[in-house]
């Protein structure tokens, strides 16, 4: 596999759900974290983004969601250019985003958190709540409990459910397994795949690179704000250069984060 290789041929004939093209972006004027990064996700796909710390993985998601200024390049949702639109506009258009931290309202109940996710369409609350209870039965059982009392894995479930209340066509997940035990990480990955199988396109930044590549249809390896390698999850997981340059280093980073 070579640099910039695209994944499965079959997807190339489909219309992309979301696409970032040659994105240059950063938090400060003149200081770019992304230096021409590109990504495309097709209907029904689950996309994984891996890479060393500081590679720009989370910045890419935030740029796609209007939280980081895109200085050049474009972000397209279907036929619509959504580059640098406000987050509330993006939510209305069908983009969901779950940040790594501070992703629930701890003083509100589980149900109140979910209703906050549907503030733009309150009349659909009954229908969407039922869909979330079916997808996350544990949340239904504890729906009147304060979100602040939930475990890390349960908070992640609630954050995902709230983002899904608006029926997004694409869900952006920023390190959903961060800080979780191995068992809870597996639960999060399985839950994410279940969400994907309902028809939601998922783009996920993940520190657990090997597990991410196991469950994703295609992956992107970012390094220094650029795409270093792309391919199917299986191709990347078995590519000798990716293993040598990234997977061993990423596993060490995860272990060190757990120790601290």
N, C-alpha and C positions, 0 to 999 in steps of 0.2 A: 504494500500500500504506500502511496506517495503522499506528500503534503498536498493539502487542498483537494484530496480525492473526495467525491461525493458518495453518499451511501447508495442504497438499493436503487436500481435503475427504474423499477416500477413507479416509484414515487415521483420521478422527474416529469412524468406526463401529467401529474395532478397539479391543481392550483394550490399554492401555499396558503396555509392559514395565517401565518405570520412570517415575516422575513426582515432581518436586519442586514443592510447592505453597506459594506465599507464604513462602518461607524467609527468615528473619531469622537471621543467624549472624555470628560473629566470634571472634577469638582471645582477646579479653579481655572480662571482664564489663562491660557498658555501652558497649562499643565495637564497633559492628556494621560489617562489611564488606558483607554482603548485607542489603538493605532491602526484602524482599518479592519476592524473585526466584522465578520459576516456569519449569519446563521439563518437557516430556513427550516421550518417545521410544516409538515404536510398533514392532511386530515387523519386523525386517529393515531398519530405518532406520539411516542414518548421519547423526548430528547434529553440526553444527559450532557452536562458541561463540567469537565474536570480540568485540573491544572494545578500548578504549585501556588502557594500563598502569594498574593500580590499580582496574580496573572491578569486580573480584571474580570473574573467570573461574575461576582455579585454586581460589579459596575455595569456589566452588559445587561443584566436583568433590569437594573434600576434605570438604565438609559432607555430600554424598551418600554418601561412603565412611566416615563416622564419625570423621574426623580433625579436624574443626572442630565445635565445639558449636553445635547448632541451638537458638536461643533461642525461636523460634516458627515455626509452619508445619510441614509434614510432608514426609517422603520415603517413597514407596510403591513397593515392588517387586511387581508383579502385584497380588495382593490383600493383601499383607502390609505393615504399617507398619514400616519399618526405621529410623525416625528415631533417631539417636544410638546405634544398636547398635554393638557392638565390631567391629573390622575382621575378626577371625577368624570371627565369626558371619556377616558379610556375604559373605566368601569362600565359606563353606560353603553359603550360600543362592543363590549364583550371580552375585555382583558381582565383577568383576575391575578392578584399578586399576593403572595404570603411571605412577609419578611422573616428573617431568621429569629429576631428577638422582638419583644414588645408587640406581639401580634394578636393579643386579646385585650379586652377591657376587664381587668381583674375585679373591679368592684361591681360589675354587672353579672347577672345570672347567665347561664349558658344560652337560654332562649333569648334573653335580651341582647346578647352578643350577636346571635344569628339575625335578629330583627334589624340590628344596626347595619348588617351587611346588605339589607334590602331597603335602605332608606329612600332610594330613588324609585322604588316600585312597591310601596307598602301594601297595595291591594292584592299582591300575589303572595303575601306572607303565609297564608294557610297552606297553599299548594307547595311552596318551596320548603316550608318547615317539614311537611310530611316527607318530601323527598330526602331531606337531610336526616330525619329520624330513621328512614329505611336504610340509608347508606352508613350512618353512624349510630347504631342502636344504643351504644353506651351513653351517648350524649342525651338521647331521649330519656333514658332511665334516671339521669341526673340533671334534667333540664332546668330545675329551679335552684340548683346549687350555684354558688358564686364561682366564677371562672378562676378567681385567685386561689381557690383550694385545689385546683386540678394539678395532676402531675405533668411533667414535661411532655410526655407523649400524648396525654389527653389535651393539653393546650394546643399541641400541633394539630390534632384532629379538629378541634374547635376552630382554629384559624383557617384550616382548609375548608371546613364546612361553611364558614362565613363568606369566604371568597367565592364559593360555589352558589351562594344564594341568588346571585344575579345571572346565573346560567351562562358563564363565560364560554367562549369558543376556545380560548387558550388560557391555561393556568400556569403562572410563573412561580416557581418554588425556590426560595433561597436557602439552601442547606437545611432541608427538613429534618435530617437525622442528627444534626449537631447537638452535642451535649446529652444524647440519649444512650442508654445501655445497649449492648448488642441485641438483646431480645426486643427492646422497644424500637431499635433501628429497623429490625426485620419487619415488625408490625407496620411501621411507617412506610416502608417500601411496598409492602403488600397492599396497603390502603391506597397508596398513590397509583399503583397499577390498576386497582379496582376502579378508581376515579377515571383513569384513562380509558378503561373498557366501557364506560358509560358514554363515550364519544367525545370527551374533552381532550383536546391536544394539551400535552404537558411538556413544559420546558423546565428542567430541574438542574440547579447548581448543586453539586454534592461533593463532600470531602471524602466519603467512603467510595473511592473511585472504582474498586473492583466490583463491589455490589451494585453500584450504579450502572456499570457497563453490562452487568448480567441481566438487568431487567429492562434496559432501554433499547429501543429499536435502533437508534443511531446516537452517536456521541461526537462531541467536539472537545479537543484538547486545546486549551488556551495557554499561551506563554507570552509574557511581556505585551499583553494587549492585542495579540494577533492569534489567528487560528494556526496552530502548529500541525495538527492532524485532525482529519474527520473520517468517519466511516461507520459501519454498523457497530453495535456494541460488542459483538463477538470478534469482529476484525480488530478493533482497538485493544480488546482484552488479550488477544493472542499475538499482537504485533511486537516483534522483538525490540524495536526501537522505543515504542511506547512503554513497554515493560521496563526497559533499561533506564530510560530518561525520566519517567514520571511515576509509574505505579509503585516502585519501591520507595521513592522519596515521599509520595503522598501517604503511603501506609505509615511511614515514620512520623510524619506530621500529625496524623490522627492519633497515634499512640502517645506522642508527647502532649497533645492537647488533653487527652484523658487523664494523664498523670498530674496535670496542673488544674 
